[in-house]
Amino acid sequence: VHLVESGGGLVQVGESLTITCTGSGRPLSDYGMGWFRQAPGKDREFVARISWKGGSSYVADSVKDRFTISRDNDKNTLYLQMNSLKSEDTALYYCAAEPRGSVKFEYWGQGTQVTVSS
């Protein structure tokens, strides 16, 4: 599966932004999906994940109550809605796909930059 993120940009502290990951080549419904991020000089960090049907999801404590992960399998698309953005949310955001039966994310997009300015 080929993953392409979009929707990143420059926003102000406290604003909202939704980023998108579109899949091609295979149905995204074949995969659990996740969002990760990497800030300059820091390790890649898990943000959120969602099951292949969307019935269950999990977000990291650092973004809990602010970020929501969702998916639309008919559109082969994954979303990350980000509210009340903070400067520390500035990072390159990646989506990733975990094949059913696998225990790791095996396919990654190229990332979309989110910059939160104060």
C-alpha positions in Angstrom: 0.0 0.0 0.0 1.2 3.5 -0.8 0.4 6.2 1.8 0.3 10.0 1.2 -0.2 12.5 3.9 -1.6 16.0 3.3 -3.1 18.9 5.1 -0.2 20.0 7.2 0.6 23.7 7.5 1.3 26.6 9.8 -1.2 27.4 12.5 -1.4 29.4 15.7 -1.4 28.1 19.2 -4.9 27.1 20.2 -6.1 26.5 16.6 -7.2 23.3 15.0 -6.0 21.4 12.0 -7.0 18.1 10.3 -4.4 16.1 8.4 -5.2 13.3 6.0 -3.6 10.1 4.8 -4.8 8.6 1.6 -3.9 5.1 0.6 -3.6 3.5 -2.8 -2.6 0.1 -4.2 -4.6 -1.8 -1.6 -7.7 -1.2 0.5 -6.8 0.6 3.8 -9.4 -1.7 5.4 -6.8 -4.4 5.2 -4.7 -2.5 7.8 -4.7 -1.1 11.2 -3.6 2.5 10.9 -1.6 4.9 13.0 -0.2 8.4 13.2 3.3 9.1 14.4 5.3 12.4 14.6 8.9 13.4 14.8 10.1 16.8 16.0 13.5 18.1 15.1 16.2 16.5 17.2 13.7 14.1 18.8 12.8 10.4 18.3 9.7 9.4 16.4 6.7 9.4 18.7 3.5 7.4 18.6 0.4 9.6 18.4 -2.7 7.5 17.7 -3.9 4.2 16.2 -7.2 2.8 15.0 -8.3 -0.7 14.2 -9.0 -1.8 10.6 -12.7 -1.3 10.9 -12.4 1.8 13.1 -14.2 0.2 16.0 -11.4 0.9 18.4 -8.8 3.6 18.7 -6.1 4.8 21.1 -4.3 8.1 21.4 -1.2 8.9 23.3 -1.5 10.7 26.7 0.3 13.7 25.3 -2.5 14.4 22.9 -5.5 12.8 24.7 -8.6 15.0 24.7 -7.1 17.1 21.9 -6.5 14.8 19.0 -9.0 12.3 17.4 -8.1 9.6 14.9 -10.7 8.4 12.4 -11.0 6.6 9.1 -13.2 6.3 6.1 -12.5 3.0 4.4 -14.9 3.8 1.6 -12.6 6.7 0.8 -9.4 4.8 1.7 -8.6 7.7 4.0 -7.3 8.2 7.5 -7.7 11.4 9.5 -6.1 13.1 12.5 -8.2 16.0 13.9 -6.0 18.1 16.1 -7.6 20.7 18.4 -6.1 23.2 20.9 -2.7 22.9 19.2 0.4 23.7 21.2 3.9 24.7 20.1 5.1 21.3 21.2 2.9 19.6 18.6 5.2 21.0 15.9 6.5 18.0 14.0 6.5 16.0 10.9 3.5 13.8 11.0 3.5 10.3 9.4 0.7 7.8 8.8 1.5 4.1 8.9 -0.2 0.9 8.1 -0.1 -2.4 10.1 -1.2 -5.4 8.1 -3.8 -7.6 9.8 -2.0 -10.3 11.7 1.1 -8.2 12.0 2.5 -6.7 15.2 4.2 -3.7 13.6 3.5 -0.9 11.2 5.1 -1.9 8.0 4.2 0.8 5.5 4.8 4.6 6.0 4.0 7.8 4.2 6.5 10.6 3.6 5.0 12.9 6.2 3.3 16.2 6.4 4.7 19.1 8.4 2.6 20.7 11.1 4.0 23.9 12.6 2.3 25.6 15.6 3.4 29.2 16.1 2.9 31.3 19.2 
